[in-house]
Amino acid sequence: MKKRIAVLLLVVLCFGMLFGCSGTGDGSETTVNTETSIQTTGDLVTETAGNTENTTENTTGVTTGINGSEDSAKQTLVDNPEVAVKIMDCATDANNGFIMNTYLENKTDSPVVFKVTASALNGKDMHPAFTHEVNPGDSITTPMVWSADKLAERQVTDVEEVKIELQIVSYGAEIKEISTDIYTIIP
């Protein structure tokens, strides 16, 4: 009986993952291009970011262009009065896997938890263990890592597309979901 219940729960979870990762078409899917080109002039290295593009209309809090400032390689996923999430840079490393350095900022007066609830690299389901709490008024830059073992297991050698579902929850006097959106990032 316990085995049947376990199998039934497994089937329900699998269907939940399939439907949860498929996108809803409600305007919450966003594409962000984090491609950078590096030009060397003498001892000076400058980075120029590619175009950022919002693929679905009516998505709020998403930067659709990049200014020419010193942090032009940064890509903004969320920037509202409560929180900010920016992709600083992406790199694939044979030893460490795929790393996406992420800036998380809590603008509220309550602790906020940022969690990746689903993700895929090149359309292949892989999840980083990414859950970070940010204290009120604080910010951190932390890596989002997909291990080299997971990349090898799924036969991913060059990451061309990252899809993440990012859940942001405030844990103040009341628990409040700030955002749950799906983002497509082109490294």
Residue pairs with C-beta under 8 A, 6 or more apart in sequence:
17 118
17 125
20 117
20 118
20 165
21 118
21 120
21 125
21 163
21 165
23 29
23 182
24 182
27 56
27 57
27 58
27 59
28 56
28 59
28 180
28 181
28 182
29 55
29 56
29 59
29 181
29 182
29 183
29 184
30 54
30 55
30 56
30 59
30 62
30 77
30 181
30 182
30 183
30 184
31 53
31 54
31 55
31 183
31 184
31 185
31 186
32 52
32 53
32 62
32 63
32 75
32 76
32 77
32 87
32 183
32 184
32 185
32 186
33 49
33 50
33 51
33 52
33 53
33 75
33 185
33 186
34 49
34 50
34 73
34 75
34 87
34 89
34 90
34 185
34 186
34 187
35 49
35 50
35 186
35 187
36 47
36 48
36 49
36 50
36 73
36 89
37 47
37 48
37 50
38 45
38 46
38 47
39 45
39 46
39 48
47 72
47 73
48 72
49 66
49 72
49 73
49 74
49 75
51 65
51 66
52 63
52 64
52 65
52 66
52 75
53 64
54 62
54 64
55 184
59 181
60 80
61 76
61 77
61 78
61 79
61 80
61 179
62 76
62 77
62 78
63 75
63 76
63 79
66 72
66 75
73 88
73 89
74 86
74 87
74 88
74 103
75 86
75 87
75 185
76 84
76 85
76 86
77 85
77 86
77 87
77 166
77 181
77 183
77 185
78 84
78 85
78 166
78 168
78 179
78 181
79 85
79 86
80 178
80 179
81 107
82 106
82 107
82 108
82 112
82 170
82 178
83 104
83 105
83 106
83 107
83 108
83 112
83 114
83 168
83 178
83 179
84 103
84 104
84 105
84 107
84 139
85 102
85 103
85 104
85 105
85 114
85 166
85 168
86 102
86 103
87 100
87 101
87 102
87 103
87 185
88 101
88 102
88 103
88 141
89 100
89 101
90 98
90 99
90 100
90 101
90 159
90 162
90 185
90 187
91 98
91 99
92 98
92 99
92 151
92 158
92 159
93 99
93 148
94 148
95 148
96 145
96 147
96 148
97 145
97 146
97 147
97 148
97 149
97 150
97 151
98 121
98 145
98 146
98 151
98 156
98 159
98 162
99 143
99 144
99 145
99 146
100 143
100 144
100 145
100 162
100 185
100 187
101 141
101 142
101 143
101 144
102 141
102 142
102 143
102 144
103 139
103 140
103 141
104 114
104 132
104 134
104 139
104 140
104 141
104 142
105 134
105 138
105 139
106 112
106 134
106 135
106 136
106 137
106 138
106 139
107 137
108 136
108 137
108 170
108 172
109 136
109 137
109 172
110 136
110 170
110 171
110 172
110 173
111 133
111 134
111 135
111 136
111 170
111 171
111 172
112 133
112 134
112 136
112 168
112 169
112 170
112 171
112 178
113 131
113 132
113 133
113 134
113 168
113 169
113 171
114 130
114 131
114 132
114 133
114 134
114 166
114 167
114 168
115 130
115 131
115 132
115 166
115 167
115 168
115 169
116 127
116 128
116 130
116 131
116 144
116 164
116 165
116 166
116 167
117 165
117 166
117 167
117 180
118 125
118 127
118 164
118 165
118 182
119 125
119 126
119 127
119 128
119 146
119 162
119 163
119 164
119 165
120 126
120 161
120 162
120 163
121 146
121 151
121 154
121 156
121 159
121 161
121 162
121 163
122 156
122 159
122 160
122 161
123 161
123 163
124 154
124 156
126 146
126 150
126 151
126 154
126 156
128 144
128 145
128 146
129 145
130 144
130 145
132 140
132 142
133 171
134 140
144 164
151 157
151 159
159 187
160 186
160 187
161 184
161 185
161 186
162 184
162 185
162 186
162 187
163 182
163 183
163 184
163 185
164 182
164 183
164 185
165 180
165 181
165 182
165 183
166 179
166 180
166 181
166 182
166 183
167 177
167 179
167 180
168 177
168 178
168 179
168 180
169 175
169 176
169 177
169 178
170 176
170 177
170 178
